[in-house]
Amino acid sequence: MLKHAHFIVYCKKLFFNFYNGTAYVKWKLSVNTSKTKVMIFRKAGRLPANVEFHFGEHKLEIVSKFVYLGLVFTTGGSFSDAKTTLACQSIKAIFALNKYLHRFTNIYVRHKLELFDK
């Protein structure tokens, strides 16, 4: 538990340094706090109830799943949700291709697969 507490303090210092640091103040960068999420990766167990992350006066939401560029990240580090999501998306793509390609009877299966891969 001690390592966990040190890590949270470290992350909070990073947020504080960014908020008060050069990138945010000098370069006038802004952070959309309504879209900013926090994910704490851990092997097992629950987060303590008192863990909060703030950016300025805004409280940031702590999430257990996050989708980035179509890839699903979970707090446990497992990619089983990502694999399931990608498999469902590929099946949808195959059916969308078949919807149009069934009209062309002279296209070989090999060429249909090449279209899917592109």
VEXDO-317989 format. One record per residue: x, y, z of N, C-alpha, C in turn; residue number from 1. Coordinates in nm, 3 decimals, padded with zeros to 5 digits. Last residue first. Layout:
N
       nx       ny       nz      cax      cay      caz       cx       cy       cz    n
        X        Y        Z        X        Y        Z        X        Y        Z  NUM
...
REM end
This chain:
118
       nx       ny       nz      cax      cay      caz       cx       cy       cz    n
  -00.730  -00.338  -04.656  -00.689  -00.200  -04.686  -00.763  -00.101  -04.604  118
  -00.841  -00.585  -04.602  -00.715  -00.550  -04.537  -00.674  -00.405  -04.559  117
  -01.062  -00.592  -04.774  -01.083  -00.585  -04.628  -00.958  -00.539  -04.556  116
  -00.935  -00.621  -05.020  -01.014  -00.500  -04.992  -01.035  -00.482  -04.843  115
  -00.832  -00.878  -04.983  -00.740  -00.765  -05.002  -00.811  -00.633  -04.977  114
  -01.067  -01.025  -04.976  -00.985  -01.016  -04.855  -00.884  -00.901  -04.864  113
  -01.142  -00.997  -05.242  -01.230  -00.944  -05.138  -01.152  -00.927  -05.007  112
  -00.937  -01.136  -05.364  -00.948  -00.992  -05.386  -01.039  -00.925  -05.283  111
  -00.995  -01.397  -05.275  -00.864  -01.338  -05.245  -00.870  -01.185  -05.260  110
  -01.238  -01.448  -05.394  -01.234  -01.430  -05.250  -01.104  -01.362  -05.208  109
  -01.284  -01.269  -05.705  -01.233  -01.382  -05.626  -01.231  -01.347  -05.477  108
  -01.565  -01.153  -05.871  -01.452  -01.115  -05.785  -01.412  -01.236  -05.701  107
  -01.796  -01.203  -06.014  -01.670  -01.243  -06.075  -01.548  -01.201  -05.992  106
  -02.021  -01.101  -05.893  -01.998  -01.246  -05.883  -01.862  -01.288  -05.937  105
  -02.113  -00.847  -05.719  -02.008  -00.873  -05.817  -01.966  -01.020  -05.806  104
  -02.289  -00.841  -05.512  -02.341  -00.807  -05.645  -02.242  -00.842  -05.756  103
  -02.145  -00.876  -05.287  -02.220  -00.993  -05.334  -02.279  -00.968  -05.473  102
  -02.032  -00.634  -05.211  -01.955  -00.722  -05.298  -02.033  -00.843  -05.349  101
  -02.207  -00.504  -05.033  -02.185  -00.449  -05.166  -02.119  -00.548  -05.262  100
  -02.214  -00.670  -04.813  -02.337  -00.606  -04.856  -02.325  -00.553  -04.998   99
  -01.951  -00.728  -04.761  -02.032  -00.830  -04.827  -02.163  -00.773  -04.880   98
  -01.876  -00.494  -04.621  -01.818  -00.525  -04.752  -01.905  -00.625  -04.829   97
  -02.033  -00.525  -04.391  -02.050  -00.406  -04.475  -01.992  -00.428  -04.614   96
  -01.928  -00.763  -04.290  -02.067  -00.761  -04.336  -02.095  -00.638  -04.423   95
  -01.669  -00.670  -04.229  -01.687  -00.780  -04.324  -01.830  -00.779  -04.379   94
  -01.723  -00.476  -04.035  -01.660  -00.437  -04.161  -01.679  -00.544  -04.268   93
  -01.827  -00.633  -03.829  -01.911  -00.530  -03.890  -01.855  -00.488  -04.026   92
  -01.597  -00.779  -03.773  -01.715  -00.849  -03.823  -01.810  -00.751  -03.889   91
  -01.433  -00.576  -03.673  -01.394  -00.644  -03.798  -01.513  -00.720  -03.857   90
  -01.569  -00.507  -03.439  -01.554  -00.407  -03.545  -01.517  -00.473  -03.677   89
  -01.539  -00.744  -03.293  -01.673  -00.698  -03.330  -01.666  -00.597  -03.444   88
  -01.259  -00.742  -03.261  -01.324  -00.853  -03.332  -01.464  -00.813  -03.379   87
  -01.223  -00.513  -03.107  -01.166  -00.518  -03.242  -01.229  -00.630  -03.325   86
  -01.354  -00.596  -02.870  -01.401  -00.479  -02.944  -01.350  -00.481  -03.088   85
  -01.193  -00.813  -02.794  -01.335  -00.832  -02.821  -01.391  -00.717  -02.905   84
  -00.947  -00.685  -02.752  -00.959  -00.790  -02.854  -01.105  -00.811  -02.893   83
  -01.015  -00.514  -02.540  -00.969  -00.458  -02.666  -00.982  -00.560  -02.779   82
  -01.074  -00.698  -02.342  -01.180  -00.608  -02.389  -01.142  -00.547  -02.523   81
  -00.817  -00.811  -02.314  -00.928  -00.895  -02.360  -01.045  -00.810  -02.408   80
  -00.592  -00.692  -02.218  -00.637  -00.649  -02.349  -00.751  -00.735  -02.401   79
  -00.536  -00.571  -01.888  -00.574  -00.680  -01.977  -00.622  -00.623  -02.111   78
  -00.488  -00.381  -01.698  -00.386  -00.401  -01.799  -00.417  -00.513  -01.897   77
  -00.676  -00.306  -01.514  -00.598  -00.426  -01.486  -00.488  -00.454  -01.587   76
  -00.807  -00.089  -01.625  -00.717  -00.066  -01.512  -00.629  -00.186  -01.481   75
  -00.795  -00.094  -01.987  -00.860  -00.120  -01.859  -00.758  -00.106  -01.748   74
  -00.850   00.042  -02.308  -00.758   00.023  -02.197  -00.840   00.001  -02.070   73
  -00.923  -00.030  -02.635  -00.981  -00.022  -02.502  -00.873  -00.052  -02.397   72
  -00.870   00.161  -02.922  -00.818   00.055  -02.837  -00.870   00.075  -02.695   71
  -00.945   00.382  -03.068  -01.013   00.256  -03.094  -00.968   00.140  -03.008   70
  -00.795   00.589  -02.954  -00.769   00.548  -03.092  -00.827   00.409  -03.121   69
  -00.892   00.477  -02.649  -00.800   00.571  -02.713  -00.762   00.515  -02.849   68
  -01.117   00.441  -02.395  -01.094   00.408  -02.536  -01.008   00.517  -02.596   67
  -01.101   00.307  -02.072  -01.084   00.425  -02.155  -01.052   00.380  -02.297   66
  -01.223   00.213  -01.751  -01.201   00.181  -01.893  -01.187   00.311  -01.969   65
  -01.242   00.334  -01.509  -01.185   00.199  -01.510  -01.159   00.150  -01.652   64
  -01.159   00.675  -01.412  -01.234   00.576  -01.489  -01.165   00.440  -01.482   63
  -01.213   00.966  -01.237  -01.131   00.844  -01.239  -01.214   00.735  -01.305   62
  -01.234   01.304  -01.339  -01.302   01.176  -01.321  -01.202   01.061  -01.330   61
  -01.109   01.583  -01.159  -01.104   01.495  -01.274  -01.167   01.360  -01.241   60
  -01.224   01.897  -01.058  -01.201   01.758  -01.017  -01.208   01.670  -01.142   59
  -01.079   02.214  -01.093  -01.164   02.111  -01.152  -01.124   01.973  -01.102   58
  -00.904   02.407  -01.017  -01.019   02.387  -00.930  -01.113   02.278  -00.980   57
  -00.628   02.237  -01.132  -00.676   02.368  -01.088  -00.790   02.346  -00.991   56
  -00.734   01.935  -01.140  -00.655   02.019  -01.229  -00.706   02.160  -01.207   55
  -00.720   01.664  -00.912  -00.773   01.796  -00.948  -00.677   01.862  -01.045   54
  -00.818   01.349  -00.806  -00.724   01.426  -00.886  -00.792   01.556  -00.927   53
  -00.847   01.148  -00.514  -00.904   01.245  -00.607  -00.791   01.314  -00.683   52
  -00.914   00.902  -00.288  -00.825   00.938  -00.399  -00.900   01.030  -00.495   51
  -01.066   00.796  -00.081  -01.024   00.937  -00.072  -00.931   00.981  -00.186   50
  -01.114   00.526  -00.109  -01.224   00.620  -00.134  -01.178   00.765  -00.140   49
  -00.866   00.340  -00.288  -00.914   00.401  -00.165  -01.019   00.508  -00.197   48
  -00.968   00.105  -00.535  -00.900   00.229  -00.501  -00.950   00.277  -00.365   47
  -00.949  -00.251  -00.491  -01.021  -00.126  -00.512  -00.932  -00.007  -00.479   46
  -00.782  -00.524  -00.661  -00.824  -00.444  -00.547  -00.892  -00.316  -00.588   45
  -00.502  -00.558  -00.888  -00.628  -00.601  -00.826  -00.664  -00.505  -00.714   44
  -00.313  -00.411  -01.041  -00.337  -00.554  -01.065  -00.472  -00.599  -01.008   43
  -00.372  -00.094  -01.199  -00.341  -00.175  -01.082  -00.376  -00.320  -01.114   42
  -00.371   00.234  -01.316  -00.347   00.094  -01.348  -00.306   00.020  -01.222   41
  -00.602   00.475  -01.319  -00.497   00.423  -01.232  -00.485   00.274  -01.260   40
  -00.686   00.740  -01.520  -00.695   00.595  -01.505  -00.576   00.549  -01.422   39
  -00.878   01.027  -01.565  -00.764   00.968  -01.496  -00.789   00.818  -01.486   38
  -00.965   01.249  -01.836  -00.996   01.138  -01.744  -00.866   01.090  -01.682   37
  -01.099   01.530  -01.986  -00.980   01.471  -01.926  -01.020   01.367  -01.823   36
  -01.323   01.661  -02.068  -01.284   01.543  -02.145  -01.163   01.471  -02.085   35
  -01.339   01.868  -01.893  -01.458   01.784  -01.905  -01.428   01.657  -01.985   34
  -01.101   02.003  -01.921  -01.116   01.915  -01.804  -01.242   01.831  -01.811   33
  -00.901   02.070  -02.162  -01.046   02.053  -02.151  -01.072   01.953  -02.039   32
  -00.647   02.296  -02.113  -00.685   02.156  -02.094  -00.836   02.151  -02.079   31
  -00.435   02.511  -02.305  -00.553   02.487  -02.222  -00.583   02.338  -02.218   30
  -00.142   02.712  -02.308  -00.212   02.589  -02.344  -00.334   02.574  -02.254   29
   00.031   02.934  -02.292  -00.115   02.952  -02.291  -00.189   02.830  -02.346   28
   00.296   02.921  -02.249   00.252   02.896  -02.386   00.101   02.905  -02.400   27
   00.304   02.982  -01.970   00.380   03.060  -02.067   00.326   03.044  -02.209   26
   00.121   02.788  -01.851   00.114   02.932  -01.828   00.179   03.011  -01.941   25
   00.178   02.526  -01.952   00.041   02.572  -01.932   00.032   02.724  -01.925   24
   00.457   02.505  -01.970   00.372   02.467  -02.083   00.233   02.528  -02.069   23
   00.563   02.585  -01.714   00.588   02.661  -01.837   00.486   02.631  -01.946   22
   00.328   02.521  -01.444   00.456   02.521  -01.515   00.454   02.598  -01.645   21
   00.104   02.471  -01.305   00.176   02.592  -01.269   00.303   02.610  -01.351   20
   00.022   02.232  -01.426  -00.074   02.342  -01.411  -00.002   02.473  -01.383   19
   00.249   02.071  -01.402   00.200   02.108  -01.535   00.110   02.230  -01.525   18
   00.271   02.050  -01.124   00.380   02.110  -01.200   00.335   02.151  -01.340   17
   00.028   01.918  -01.065   00.055   02.050  -01.009   00.163   02.122  -01.090   16
   00.067   01.673  -01.200  -00.044   01.761  -01.235  -00.018   01.904  -01.188   15
   00.291   01.582  -01.054   00.300   01.605  -01.198   00.190   01.698  -01.246   14
   00.180   01.556  -00.799   00.286   01.655  -00.820   00.303   01.685  -00.968   13
   00.006   01.344  -00.849  -00.050   01.474  -00.812   00.053   01.584  -00.828   12
   00.194   01.144  -00.895   00.105   01.187  -01.003   00.044   01.323  -00.973   11
   00.308   01.125  -00.637   00.391   01.160  -00.751   00.304   01.212  -00.867   10
   00.088   01.036  -00.489   00.148   01.165  -00.457   00.233   01.214  -00.574    9
   00.058   00.786  -00.611  -00.050   00.885  -00.622   00.004   01.025  -00.590    8
   00.297   00.663  -00.534   00.269   00.684  -00.675   00.161   00.791  -00.694    7
   00.270   00.647  -00.258   00.378   00.728  -00.314   00.352   00.760  -00.461    6
   00.053   00.468  -00.243   00.039   00.605  -00.191   00.147   00.696  -00.248    5
   00.171   00.237  -00.349   00.053   00.294  -00.411   00.037   00.441  -00.369    4
   00.368   00.180  -00.162   00.408   00.214  -00.298   00.294   00.284  -00.371    3
   00.204   00.117   00.058   00.291   00.233   00.065   00.336   00.276  -00.074    2
   00.082  -00.119   00.000   00.000   00.000   00.000   00.086   00.126   00.000    1
REM end
